[in-house]
Amino acid sequence: MCTATRPTIRTGCAGHRQLLDAIRYLVAGGISWRAMPADFPDWGRVYAFFRRWQRARADRRVPRPAARDGP
């Protein structure tokens, strides 16, 4: 069931925040796409969003945290 007030064609019921959180969880945990917990949007939707993002090279425009010097 969709709880979003205005679902879009690209993200469906999942907002961009949920999709990005799912991708970060996947990368941090080193899990496969199909092993994503049910708390996140469907893995296929997350993967499709990631591929569009990757093809647009949007990951190159995301600011990286500054490196720290020392402990």
Buried (B, 14 or more C-beta within 10 A) or exposed (E): EEEEEEEEEEBBBBBEEBBBBBBEBBEEEEEEEEEBEEEBBBBEBBBBBBEEBEEEEEEEEEEEEEEEEEE
